[in-house]
């Protein structure tokens, strides 16, 4: 079976976009959204400056170097792929996707208006790689920040492993 992939541009409004199994995420949010001990979208101080991703149940928010249209590639693999040697920053986390229906959104793009993808309905490992790239072949707002391809590799996980930074990019990194 060939790997399934989805390449897309998304408006990374407020410097982020999300990949979520929306139905269980919405259920979790209905129960926990007002919890004062939980940071919005998993954006702890460490997530902002070290991980560059925010993690919540059924959701990963990817911090971007630009508040602009950004390019991303999600690929589903049968097992863990090789790491991208040209990536500036690489981080892994768990993404529980019990329905197998991923939605991509941002503060400015509703889930129903963003791209979507069917993945194995199970616990997945997600590797987010920040690969330096040229600007997308579309007109962007020309704002500050480096251009990256935000590569998200997914594969089935036999157990939860938590968040791990495999390659730490420079700090500060955006803008």
N, CA and C of each residue as an Amber inpcrd file, in Angstrom:
protein
   525
   0.8420000  -1.1850000   0.0000000   0.0000000   0.0000000   0.0000000
   0.8860000   1.2480000   0.0000000   0.5900000   2.1800000  -0.8770000
   1.3520000   3.4320000  -0.9470000   0.9430000   4.3430000   0.2050000
   1.8690000   5.1810000   0.6300000   1.5740000   6.1570000   1.6760000
   0.5470000   7.1610000   1.1570000  -0.4010000   7.5160000   2.0210000
  -1.3960000   8.5400000   1.6700000  -0.8390000   9.8950000   2.0640000
  -1.0970000  10.9180000   1.2460000  -0.5830000  12.2500000   1.5940000
  -1.5590000  13.3310000   1.1680000  -1.4030000  14.4760000   1.8090000
  -2.2140000  15.6510000   1.5400000  -1.2990000  16.8660000   1.6160000
  -1.1520000  17.5770000   0.4950000  -0.3580000  18.8020000   0.4730000
  -1.3190000  19.9670000   0.3440000  -1.1110000  21.0180000   1.1430000
  -2.0580000  22.1210000   1.1470000  -1.3930000  23.4160000   1.5910000
  -2.0680000  24.5220000   1.2720000  -1.7410000  25.8450000   1.7990000
  -2.8380000  26.2040000   2.7930000  -2.4490000  26.8290000   3.8980000
  -3.4410000  27.2840000   4.8620000  -3.0100000  28.6340000   5.4170000
  -3.9810000  29.4700000   5.7250000  -3.7130000  30.7590000   6.3450000
  -3.3940000  30.5020000   7.8120000  -2.1310000  30.6000000   8.1580000
  -1.6800000  30.3510000   9.5300000  -1.9110000  31.6140000  10.3560000
  -3.1740000  31.9440000  10.5080000  -3.5740000  33.1250000  11.2660000
  -3.0450000  32.9930000  12.6930000  -2.5370000  34.0740000  13.2540000
  -1.9120000  34.0710000  14.5800000  -0.7330000  33.0960000  14.6550000
  -0.0950000  32.8220000  13.4930000   1.0990000  31.9950000  13.4690000
   0.8790000  30.5520000  13.8650000  -0.2610000  29.9670000  13.4620000
  -0.5010000  28.5670000  13.7940000  -1.5950000  27.9700000  12.9270000
  -1.5650000  26.6370000  12.8360000  -2.6950000  25.8810000  12.3000000
  -2.7900000  24.5850000  13.0900000  -3.9580000  23.9410000  13.0280000
  -4.2280000  22.7590000  13.8490000  -4.5790000  21.5650000  12.9830000
  -4.1780000  20.3830000  13.4650000  -4.5810000  19.1110000  12.8790000
  -5.3010000  18.3670000  13.9960000  -6.5960000  18.0530000  13.7600000
  -7.4230000  17.5150000  14.8340000  -8.3530000  16.4120000  14.3480000
  -8.5850000  15.4340000  15.2320000  -9.7120000  14.5260000  15.0580000
 -10.8570000  15.2490000  15.7460000 -11.6310000  15.9530000  14.9610000
 -12.5190000  17.0000000  15.4580000 -13.6200000  16.5190000  16.4050000
 -14.2880000  15.4210000  16.0910000 -15.4020000  14.9800000  16.9460000
 -14.9430000  14.6840000  18.3800000 -13.9240000  13.8400000  18.5860000
 -13.4830000  13.6270000  19.9700000 -12.8220000  14.8620000  20.5930000
 -12.1860000  15.6930000  19.7740000 -11.6010000  16.9270000  20.2960000
 -12.7050000  17.8480000  20.8160000 -13.7620000  18.0190000  20.0300000
 -14.8730000  18.8700000  20.4680000 -15.5010000  18.3390000  21.7550000
 -15.6370000  17.0280000  21.8720000 -16.1750000  16.4230000  23.0940000
 -15.2640000  16.7340000  24.2770000 -13.9610000  16.5800000  24.0730000
 -13.0000000  16.8710000  25.1420000 -13.0760000  18.3470000  25.5320000
 -13.1440000  19.2380000  24.5280000 -13.2240000  20.6730000  24.7940000
 -14.4900000  21.0360000  25.5690000 -15.6100000  20.3880000  25.2550000
 -16.8640000  20.6760000  25.9610000 -16.7160000  20.3990000  27.4520000
 -15.8720000  19.4330000  27.8100000 -15.6750000  19.0750000  29.2130000
 -14.5460000  19.8590000  29.8800000 -13.5530000  20.3240000  29.1070000
 -12.3340000  20.8790000  29.7010000 -11.9870000  22.3050000  29.2850000
 -12.7280000  22.9200000  28.3810000 -12.3530000  24.2300000  27.8290000
 -12.2380000  25.3260000  28.8720000 -12.9910000  25.2290000  29.9420000
 -12.9470000  26.2870000  30.9560000 -11.9900000  25.9680000  32.1030000
 -11.1960000  24.9140000  31.9710000 -10.2330000  24.5450000  33.0070000
  -9.1070000  25.5720000  33.0320000  -8.9790000  26.3510000  34.1120000
  -7.9590000  27.4080000  34.1570000  -6.5270000  26.8690000  34.2000000
  -6.3550000  25.5940000  34.4750000  -5.0070000  25.0070000  34.5320000
  -4.5060000  24.5360000  33.1700000  -5.3570000  24.5800000  32.1540000
  -4.9610000  24.1340000  30.8200000  -4.7130000  25.3380000  29.9130000
  -3.5380000  25.4070000  29.2620000  -3.2670000  26.5210000  28.3480000
  -4.0740000  26.3600000  27.0600000  -4.5320000  27.4570000  26.4530000
  -5.2760000  27.3670000  25.1940000  -4.4470000  26.6830000  24.1110000
  -5.0480000  25.6870000  23.4720000  -4.4290000  24.9290000  22.3750000
  -3.0840000  24.3210000  22.7700000  -2.8890000  24.0900000  24.0600000
  -1.6470000  23.4700000  24.5050000  -0.4400000  24.3800000  24.4520000
  -0.6550000  25.6880000  24.2800000   0.4580000  26.6260000  24.1140000
   1.0400000  27.0450000  25.4660000   1.8240000  26.1600000  26.0480000
   2.5800000  26.5010000  27.2450000   3.7730000  27.3600000  26.8330000
   4.4510000  27.9530000  27.7920000   5.6610000  28.7340000  27.5020000
   6.6980000  27.8590000  26.7900000   6.8700000  26.6300000  27.2630000
   7.8220000  25.7060000  26.6440000   7.3840000  25.3330000  25.2230000
   6.0800000  25.1590000  25.0150000   5.5800000  24.8330000  23.6770000
   5.8900000  25.9550000  22.6930000   5.7130000  27.1890000  23.1230000
   5.9460000  28.3410000  22.2470000   7.4200000  28.4560000  21.8810000
   8.3110000  28.3230000  22.8410000   9.7290000  28.6220000  22.6130000
  10.6110000  27.4080000  22.3290000  10.1770000  26.2150000  22.7100000
  11.0140000  25.0340000  22.5140000  10.3860000  24.0560000  21.5190000
   9.1930000  23.5670000  21.8240000   8.5640000  22.5380000  20.9900000
   8.0750000  23.0600000  19.6490000   7.5150000  24.2830000  19.6640000
   6.8800000  24.9080000  18.5030000   5.5480000  24.2630000  18.1470000
   5.0780000  23.3020000  18.9500000   3.7500000  22.7350000  18.7430000
   3.0050000  22.7510000  20.0700000   1.6980000  22.8940000  19.9980000
   0.8370000  22.7880000  21.1640000   0.0750000  21.4760000  21.0660000
   0.0310000  20.7150000  22.1530000  -0.5950000  19.3970000  22.1240000
  -1.7460000  19.3470000  23.1230000  -2.8880000  18.9000000  22.6420000
  -4.0610000  18.6160000  23.4580000  -4.5890000  17.2590000  23.0080000
  -5.4820000  16.6430000  23.7870000  -6.0590000  15.3800000  23.3190000
  -6.7150000  15.5380000  21.9440000  -6.3600000  14.6600000  21.0220000
  -6.9230000  14.6080000  19.6680000  -6.5340000  15.8030000  18.8130000
  -5.4920000  16.5560000  19.1910000  -5.1530000  17.7880000  18.4780000
  -3.6790000  18.1410000  18.6150000  -3.1120000  18.6080000  17.5020000
  -1.7780000  19.2070000  17.5150000  -1.8760000  20.5460000  16.8040000
  -1.4100000  21.6020000  17.4620000  -1.3230000  22.9320000  16.8550000
   0.1280000  23.1590000  16.4570000   0.3440000  23.5220000  15.2140000
   1.6910000  23.7270000  14.6930000   1.9620000  25.2250000  14.6580000
   2.9620000  25.6580000  15.4110000   3.3820000  27.0460000  15.3830000
   4.1440000  27.3080000  14.0990000   3.8530000  28.4320000  13.4550000
   4.4980000  28.7570000  12.1860000   5.3530000  30.0080000  12.3310000
   6.3300000  30.1410000  11.4610000   7.2290000  31.2880000  11.4990000
   6.5960000  32.5190000  10.8540000   5.4350000  32.3300000  10.2320000
   4.7630000  33.4230000   9.5300000   3.2910000  33.4350000   9.8930000
   2.7270000  34.6240000   9.9580000   1.2840000  34.8190000  10.1050000
   0.7800000  35.0750000   8.6900000   0.6610000  34.0110000   7.9070000
   0.5340000  34.1340000   6.4600000   0.0930000  32.7810000   5.9030000
  -0.0440000  32.7020000   4.5800000  -0.2550000  31.4090000   3.9480000
   1.0150000  30.5860000   4.0900000   0.8620000  29.3590000   4.5820000
   2.0050000  28.4640000   4.7200000   1.6740000  27.1460000   4.0320000
   2.7330000  26.4480000   3.6470000   2.5940000  25.1850000   2.9480000
   2.8440000  24.0360000   3.9130000   2.0120000  23.0030000   3.8050000
   2.1820000  21.8430000   4.6650000   1.9380000  20.5680000   3.8650000
   2.5150000  19.5000000   4.3680000   2.3540000  18.1720000   3.7760000
   2.1250000  17.1870000   4.9020000   0.9750000  16.5000000   4.8660000
   0.6950000  15.4300000   5.8270000   0.8130000  14.1170000   5.0690000
   1.6050000  13.1880000   5.6060000   1.7630000  11.8790000   4.9920000
   1.5360000  10.8050000   6.0400000   0.7320000   9.8050000   5.6880000
   0.4770000   8.6670000   6.5670000   1.3420000   7.5060000   6.0900000
   2.1070000   6.9420000   7.0100000   3.0220000   5.8390000   6.7180000
   2.5950000   4.5900000   7.4890000   3.0350000   3.4350000   7.0350000
   2.7640000   2.1800000   7.7390000   3.6300000   2.0580000   8.9900000
   4.8000000   2.6920000   8.9710000   5.7210000   2.6790000  10.1190000
   6.5120000   3.9830000  10.1080000   7.2980000   4.1880000  11.1380000
   8.0550000   5.4370000  11.2650000   8.9680000   5.6490000  10.0570000
   8.8560000   6.8100000   9.3890000   9.7330000   7.0970000   8.2530000
  11.0870000   7.6320000   8.7300000  11.9960000   7.7390000   7.8000000
  13.2800000   8.3750000   8.0900000  13.0250000   9.8430000   8.4090000
  13.8770000  10.4400000   9.2360000  13.7420000  11.8660000   9.5010000
  14.2110000  12.6540000   8.2830000  13.6770000  13.8480000   8.1310000
  14.0230000  14.7240000   7.0130000  15.3610000  15.3920000   7.3220000
  16.4310000  15.0740000   6.5640000  17.7610000  15.6020000   6.8960000
  17.8880000  17.1200000   6.7590000  17.0420000  17.7560000   5.9430000
  17.1670000  19.1990000   5.7600000  16.3020000  19.9940000   6.7500000
  15.5720000  19.3070000   7.6200000  14.7000000  20.0050000   8.5720000
  15.5280000  20.7830000   9.5840000  15.0430000  21.9720000   9.9050000
  15.6930000  22.8210000  10.9040000  15.2730000  22.4330000  12.3190000
  14.0570000  21.9340000  12.4440000  13.4790000  21.5960000  13.7470000
  12.5820000  20.3820000  13.5560000  12.6630000  19.4040000  14.4590000
  11.8410000  18.1960000  14.3660000  11.3370000  17.8450000  15.7580000
  10.0250000  17.6380000  15.8640000   9.4190000  17.2780000  17.1430000
   8.3720000  16.1900000  16.8990000   8.2420000  15.2660000  17.8490000
   7.2400000  14.2070000  17.7580000   6.3010000  14.2780000  18.9460000
   5.0480000  13.8860000  18.6920000   4.0350000  13.8200000  19.7440000
   2.9960000  12.7810000  19.3400000   2.1550000  12.4080000  20.2910000
   1.0690000  11.4790000  20.0180000  -0.1480000  12.2430000  19.5200000
  -0.8890000  11.6180000  18.6070000  -2.1530000  12.1740000  18.1200000
  -3.1610000  11.0360000  18.1190000  -4.0750000  11.0530000  19.0720000
  -5.1050000  10.0320000  19.1500000  -6.2150000  10.4020000  18.1740000
  -6.4560000   9.5490000  17.1900000  -7.4340000   9.8170000  16.1360000
  -8.4670000   8.6820000  16.0860000  -9.3410000   8.5830000  17.0950000
 -10.2580000   7.4380000  17.1510000 -11.2680000   7.3590000  16.0100000
 -11.6270000   8.4840000  15.3730000 -12.5540000   8.4090000  14.2380000
 -11.8140000   8.2810000  12.9140000 -10.5240000   8.6090000  12.8900000
  -9.7450000   8.5420000  11.6580000 -10.0480000   9.6630000  10.6760000
 -10.7270000  10.7030000  11.1250000 -11.0670000  11.8330000  10.2520000
 -10.3640000  13.0860000  10.7640000  -9.2930000  13.4850000  10.1080000
  -8.5490000  14.6660000  10.5280000  -9.0500000  15.8980000   9.7920000
  -9.1540000  16.9810000  10.5380000  -9.5200000  18.2820000   9.9810000
  -8.3590000  19.2340000  10.2300000  -8.0910000  20.0940000   9.2660000
  -7.0370000  21.0940000   9.3930000  -7.7100000  22.4620000   9.4250000
  -7.3350000  23.2720000  10.4200000  -7.9390000  24.5910000  10.5710000
  -6.9120000  25.5420000  11.1660000  -7.3230000  26.7900000  11.3310000
  -6.5050000  27.8010000  12.0020000  -7.4750000  28.7880000  12.6330000
  -6.9820000  29.7550000  13.3980000  -7.9150000  30.7420000  13.9380000
  -8.7270000  31.4530000  12.8540000  -8.2200000  31.5090000  11.6280000
  -8.9260000  32.1810000  10.5420000  -9.5690000  31.2440000   9.5350000
  -9.4250000  29.9210000   9.7160000  -9.9940000  28.9400000   8.7880000
 -10.7670000  27.9120000   9.6070000 -12.0880000  27.8750000   9.4270000
 -12.9110000  26.9090000  10.1480000 -12.6090000  25.4870000   9.6760000
 -12.7430000  24.4860000  10.5570000 -12.4540000  23.1050000  10.1610000
 -13.2220000  22.6530000   8.9160000 -14.4720000  23.0820000   8.7770000
 -15.2440000  22.6570000   7.6140000 -14.7740000  23.3300000   6.3250000
 -14.0010000  24.4080000   6.4370000 -13.4640000  25.0990000   5.2640000
 -12.0250000  24.7000000   4.9440000 -11.3670000  24.0190000   5.8650000
  -9.9800000  23.6030000   5.6730000  -9.8910000  22.2170000   5.0630000
  -8.6920000  21.7880000   4.7240000  -8.5220000  20.4500000   4.1670000
  -8.7880000  19.3860000   5.2230000  -9.0780000  18.1900000   4.7590000
  -9.2990000  17.0600000   5.6510000  -8.6660000  15.8060000   5.0810000
  -8.5280000  14.8050000   5.9290000  -7.8450000  13.5910000   5.4990000
  -8.3000000  12.4200000   6.3550000  -8.4690000  11.2640000   5.7270000
  -8.7760000  10.0360000   6.4530000  -7.4650000   9.3350000   6.7830000
  -7.3430000   8.9440000   8.0550000  -6.1380000   8.2780000   8.5520000
  -6.5740000   7.0270000   9.3140000  -5.6490000   6.1390000   9.6750000
  -6.0500000   4.9990000  10.5020000  -6.6940000   5.4770000  11.8120000
  -7.8060000   4.8750000  12.1800000  -8.5380000   5.2650000  13.3920000
  -7.8800000   4.6000000  14.6000000  -6.8370000   5.2640000  15.1100000
  -6.0760000   4.7170000  16.2310000  -5.1130000   5.7810000  16.7540000
  -4.3210000   5.3940000  17.7280000  -3.2720000   6.2710000  18.2280000
  -2.1710000   6.3560000  17.1700000  -1.8360000   7.5790000  16.8080000
  -0.7970000   7.8130000  15.8050000   0.3750000   8.5440000  16.4480000
   1.5320000   8.3250000  15.9020000   2.6940000   9.1370000  16.2420000
   2.7740000  10.2000000  15.1620000   3.0010000  11.4490000  15.5610000
   3.0970000  12.5650000  14.6180000   4.4770000  13.1820000  14.7310000
   5.1700000  13.2620000  13.6070000   6.4640000  13.9440000  13.5560000
   6.2790000  15.2180000  12.7380000   6.5330000  16.3570000  13.3620000
   6.4130000  17.6480000  12.6860000   7.8250000  18.1460000  12.3900000
   8.1180000  18.3230000  11.1030000   9.4410000  18.7770000  10.6590000
   9.3050000  20.1350000   9.9980000  10.1600000  21.0560000  10.3960000
  10.1990000  22.4080000   9.8380000  11.3030000  22.4300000   8.7840000
  10.8960000  22.3000000   7.5120000  11.8440000  22.1750000   6.4110000
  11.9500000  23.5320000   5.7000000  13.1320000  24.1830000   5.7270000
  13.2700000  25.4610000   5.0250000  12.8510000  25.3240000   3.5620000
  12.1180000  26.3310000   3.0540000  11.6290000  26.2550000   1.6810000
  11.5470000  27.6500000   1.0780000  11.2320000  27.6840000  -0.1840000
  10.9740000  28.9390000  -0.8810000   9.5380000  29.3570000  -0.5980000
   9.2030000  30.6120000  -0.8480000   7.8050000  31.0270000  -0.6850000
   6.8970000  30.1900000  -1.5810000   5.6400000  29.9650000  -1.1470000
   4.7050000  29.2360000  -2.0120000   4.4910000  29.9900000  -3.3130000
   4.0440000  29.2780000  -4.3220000   3.8410000  29.8710000  -5.6490000
   2.5160000  30.6160000  -5.7380000   2.1120000  31.2420000  -4.6440000
   0.9050000  32.0800000  -4.6180000   1.2790000  33.3850000  -3.9430000
   0.4750000  34.3970000  -4.1770000   0.7260000  35.6900000  -3.5550000
   0.3930000  35.6130000  -2.0700000   1.3540000  35.9510000  -1.2290000
   1.1210000  36.0000000   0.2110000   1.1490000  37.4580000   0.6310000
   0.8990000  37.7130000   1.8970000   0.8490000  39.1130000   2.3250000
   2.2300000  39.7240000   2.5130000   3.2760000  38.9490000   2.2680000
   4.6290000  39.4880000   2.2960000   5.1200000  39.8710000   3.6700000
   4.4980000  39.3300000   4.6980000   4.9090000  39.6460000   6.0610000
   6.2460000  39.0370000   6.4160000   6.7330000  39.3420000   7.6280000
   8.0360000  38.8250000   8.0470000   7.9730000  37.3470000   8.4100000
   9.1290000  36.7350000   8.4400000   9.2500000  35.3510000   8.8740000
   9.7870000  34.4580000   7.7810000  10.4800000  33.4260000   8.2110000
  11.0560000  32.4570000   7.2740000   9.9640000  31.5850000   6.6780000
  10.2480000  31.0500000   5.4910000   9.3410000  30.1120000   4.8300000
   9.7820000  28.6890000   5.1540000   8.8160000  27.8730000   5.5550000
   9.0500000  26.4630000   5.8270000   7.9570000  25.6400000   5.1580000
   8.2920000  24.4110000   4.8140000   7.3050000  23.3840000   4.5460000
   7.0960000  22.7010000   5.8870000   5.8760000  22.7280000   6.3870000
   5.5480000  22.0760000   7.6560000   5.1260000  20.6550000   7.3210000
   6.0710000  19.7430000   7.4820000   5.8770000  18.3420000   7.0970000
   5.4200000  17.5650000   8.3250000   4.2580000  16.9290000   8.2110000
   3.6910000  16.1600000   9.3090000   3.5990000  14.7070000   8.8610000
   4.4280000  13.8590000   9.4530000   4.4180000  12.4330000   9.1540000
   3.6570000  11.7220000  10.2590000   2.7250000  10.8530000   9.8830000
   1.9100000  10.1040000  10.8240000   2.0960000   8.6160000  10.5980000
   2.0980000   7.8320000  11.6770000   2.1370000   6.3800000  11.5660000
   1.5200000   5.7880000  12.8290000   1.0290000   4.5400000  12.7310000
   0.4120000   3.9100000  13.9020000   1.4160000   3.7690000  15.0490000
   0.9220000   4.0210000  16.2660000   1.7570000   3.9090000  17.4620000
   1.2300000   2.7610000  18.3230000   2.1370000   1.9540000  18.8500000
   1.7130000   0.8430000  19.7030000   1.4770000   1.2870000  21.1490000
   2.0130000   2.4470000  21.5020000   1.8030000   3.0000000  22.8450000
   2.0850000   4.4980000  22.8190000   1.5190000   5.2080000  23.7980000
   1.7660000   6.6500000  23.9050000   3.2080000   6.8810000  24.3470000
   3.8470000   7.8730000  23.7510000   5.2510000   8.1640000  24.0640000
   5.4740000   9.5980000  24.5250000   4.4640000  10.4640000  24.3950000
   4.6430000  11.8510000  24.8020000   5.4190000  12.6580000  23.7850000
   5.7370000  13.8780000  24.1590000   6.3960000  14.8130000  23.2580000
   7.9160000  14.6980000  23.3760000   8.5880000  14.6810000  22.2270000
  10.0490000  14.5920000  22.1790000  10.5620000  15.5250000  21.0850000
  11.5380000  16.3540000  21.4110000  12.2060000  17.1780000  20.4010000
  13.3810000  16.3630000  19.8680000  13.3350000  16.0230000  18.5720000
  14.4080000  15.2340000  17.9570000  15.5490000  16.1140000  17.4670000
  15.2180000  17.3270000  17.0340000  16.2250000  18.2830000  16.5640000
  15.7380000  19.6700000  16.9240000  16.5080000  20.3680000  17.7410000
  16.0990000  21.6940000  18.1970000  16.6170000  22.7630000  17.2360000
  15.6830000  23.5260000  16.7120000  16.0290000  24.6470000  15.8400000
  16.4810000  25.8440000  16.6530000  16.9300000  26.9080000  15.9890000
  17.4290000  28.0920000  16.6920000  16.3280000  28.7920000  17.4910000
  16.7510000  29.5150000  18.5050000  15.8340000  30.2810000  19.3280000
  16.4300000  31.6560000  19.5480000  15.7560000  32.7670000  19.2270000
  14.3970000  32.8050000  18.6890000  14.3610000  32.3040000  17.2570000
  13.1740000  31.8740000  16.8470000  13.0760000  31.2410000  15.5390000
  12.0990000  31.9080000  14.5870000  11.1230000  32.6310000  15.0470000
  10.1140000  33.1910000  14.1430000  10.2810000  34.6900000  13.9990000
  10.1160000  35.1660000  12.7410000  10.1030000  36.6050000  12.5160000
  11.3530000  37.1830000  12.1380000
